[in-house]
């Protein structure tokens, strides 16, 4: 530290380091001792690369400026190390020669001085059998004796090489600190301060190790066959290698912390850029898509599921783009329903509703390593999706994933973020609109959602649209339609038999359809089989359709909540809440409707009792119609006491703090399952 007095002048360290590296790699495999370092053949490409690097970056001017000092250091090592002098004194003498330089420059100059001696020694050793001049010099240095005893000296050369490798590792690490981008990390950053405090010690022990290596090489010259490596010398080399390796691992830890700091700064900057980009106006969506999906032009970032070909972002330019954002656990039901809607929209390409593209952005947890299992899962999804997807999840920048989580609030359920042709977000999650209206909801804006709701009334079409083609034909034929659910097969048997009997006595045509329960499990599957076998009613053969029936209802609820609708100011919301509370109860339920008229609805025991008591309201049914009479009788059976349960998946979006009962308007108590 006392010798350190930098004068402010700096030079590019890298080219000189490349030359030193080149010398160490080319020198080592001499005398057939290929075990010392990696074999020459395998390293030729690396050496050629180093040579090329060394000769560029105005290297010659740098070397002219430094050659005098390098030779002085080389001479200092030759003289002081020949007589087996004090290693600490020699190291300090070298520090005095390089006092005007920075720490990394001191280190590279000392390494260059040693590389001259080391390179000359091995150059003569390599050429002495083929070059007369080299042979003459070798004789004076008594190298033939050393070469003849190469096998005995092999362990010594291996110790030397191990120490040189450790020294070069530390040198490279110190130069990496020098090259850290000042834009993201400054000298006063805690991580950088810690590293800077350790660098002088690291440079001292690295140069001290170089002096020890020089002593070993100088010790060989002129000693010939008399030279025998002492145990003390061998121990010194291995203990220095151990010390320098420890220094290296400590510095690498600090370097890793610095890289983490830089990454955080870069990600924050990229995140802020993304936020600003979404706030700005653009003539098309190209900039937004590049920022979201992949910014470079070195590869095609998209994969098209139908054609199985890679594609550029230009295919999405000036189109409405639906970003399907999910993890790798997207459910089979969600995927199959989306596929169906996408395919239906594509069947008539001329329709305005088909003028959009879907892109799957898989958001994966970067904290756990990418595995073959994840790769297979990703490829399986990619293969069955007919739309575009990102070629690989790693293309998505960390800042983009942060934006998706913090701004678009992705949870467990998939999001469908809608970008208009200018790249503006017109809907942060259109999945609910897609479930309710399919592609008819295009362009999926909040205004379109509002307009679609204004056209709707609570009738069977809204409740069961597209669930089963039979429903639409029943509506056209003016039939009474009963949708019922629950899991209790005994109640189902009683209810269906009684309902058919009442329909027959009332002279009406009644079609019944079993819609099970949300998240249909084995019980619903068994019920479907029993109902079909016993011909109790119609069923939805695929459990996905039962899932979809309930997901549409949940989506209606979320859509209404987003538009600030409640049971008090919206009649449809009240009906949706009633349906969802039916599903939340443990018993059966039924809804009966015909055309645009009001629908009768009740829980299992109540609706069953009303059918059993048909004789009581039979006259009313003949006078005012079947449905009005049933609705009136259900009102008579209604008791003030009730306990309604509404079960909502917490991952589908924001659930308001206050949710009121559809029946009495009082707030529901909130629990978490």
C-alpha positions, 0 to 999 in steps of 0.5 A: 500500500505504501508503494501505491502512487498512481499518476492518473494515466491508464492503459488498456490491460486486456491486450497485454493479458491476452499475450501473457495468456498466450505465452503460458498456454503455448509454453507448457506442453513442451518436452512431451509433458502434455499432462501439465496443461490441456493438449496443444491440439485441443487448444489451437483454436483458443490460442489463435483467438488469443493471438488475434485479440492480442494484435488488435486494439492498438496493441503495438502503441501500448507495448511500446509504452510498457516494454521498458518497464516489462523488461525491468521487471523481467530483469529484477526477477532474473537477478533476485530469484537466481540466488534464492533471495527473499521472496517478500523483498523481491515482490516489494521491489517489483511494487516499487517499479510499478508504483505509478500504475493502478492495481490491475495494471501492476498485476498485468505488468508483473505477469508480463515480466515473468512471462518473458522469462518463462517463455524464453526458458520453454522456447529454448527447451522446445527448439533445442533438438531442431534448432542449432542456435537453441541447442547452443543456448540450451547447452550453456543453460544445462537444459539437456540434463533437465530434459533427460530428467523430465519424468522426475521433474514432472511433479514440479512442473505440474505444481508450477502450472497449477499455481500459474493457472490460479494466478491467471484466474485471479488476474482475470477476476480483477480485470472483470471488476475493472470492466463493470459498467459504471452506468449500473454500479459505482465505486461507492456501491457496498458490493464494489467497496468490499471488493476494492478493499480486497484487491490490493491483498489479492494483487500482492499474493498474486505477484508474490506467487509469480516471484515463487514461480520465477525462482523455480524456473531460475533454479533449474537453469545452470544447476543441471542434474545437481538440481533436486526440488526440495520438499520445502519448495514444493510445499511453498508452491502448493500452499501459495496455490491454495492461498491464491485459489481462496482469494479467487473464490472470495473475489468471485463471490464479490463479483457475483454480488456485483453482477446481481446488483447490475442485473437488478439495476438493468431489470429496473431500467428495462421495467421502467422503459416498458412502463413508459413505452405502454404510456406513449402513443405509437403508430403501430404495435411493432415497438410494444411487441418487440419490447414484450416478446423479443427485442433483437433481430437475430432469430425468429421469436414466434412459433406457429402451432398450425403450420409448425413453422417459426415466424417473425413479429411482422405477422402481428403488425397492425393486428389486434393481438391477444396475449395468452399469459399463463404458466406451464400448468394451463388446464386442459378445459381452458385450453380446449374451450379456447381452441374451439372458440379460436377455430370457430372464428377462423372458419369465416376469415372475412368476419370482423370477429376473426381479425385478431391473433393469439400469442401464448407467453409462458411465464416460468419461474426463473429461480428453479432451473429449466429441466427436460420435464419442463421442456417437454411440457412446454413443447406439448402445449406448443404443439396443440395450440393452433395459434402463435407462441414464443419459440422458447420461454427464455426469450421473455426478458425478466423485466417483462415477467415482472411487468406481467406480474406487477401491472397485469397481476397474473395469478394461477389462472391464464390472462388474455391481455388485449393489445389494439393494432397500435399496441395499446392495452384495451383490456387487461384481461379479456378471458371473461369476455371470451368465456361469455361471448366468444369471438363476438366480443371482438375487439374485446374492449371495455366499451364493447363489454358494456355494449354487449351487456346492454343487449342481454337479458336474463334468459336461457340463451345467456345462461346456457349459450353454446353449451349444447346445440340442443338448447338452441333447437329447444328454444326455437321449438318453444319448449320449456327448458329445465337446467338442474344440478347437484351431486345427490343422485337420489334427489336427481331421480326423485326430481326428474321423475316428478318433473316429467309427471308434472309436465305431462299433467300440465300438458307442456313439453319439458326438456331437462339437462343436467349441468352437475357442479363446478369443478366436476369430479368423479361423482358428476361423471358417475351421475352422468352415466346413471342419468343416461342409463336410466333415461332420466334426462339429457346430460352434457357428455363431456365434463369440459362442457360442465366445467365451462357452464360454471366458468361462464357464470363465474366470468359473468360475475367478474365482468359485472364486478369490473363494471361496478355492478351489484345485486342492488343495481343490476338484475342480471347480477342478482340472478348470477349470484343466485346461480353461484350460491346454488352451486355453493350449496350441498343440495340440488337445484333447478332453473326452468325457463321458456323464451324471454320470459322470467325463469323459475328457480329454487333449491332442491327441496323447494322445487321438488315440493312445488312439483309434488304440490302441483295439484294446489297450483294447477288451476293457476297454471291453466289461467296464467301459464305454467311458469308464472304459476310456478314462480308464484307458488315458489314465493309462497313456499319461500321462508325468510330464513336462508343460508346462501354460500357463494364459492369463488376461485380467488385466482380469477381476479379481484374479489371485492371486499363487500359481496352481498346476498342475492336473496336479502342484500345483506353482506356475506361473511368472508372465508378462505378455503 
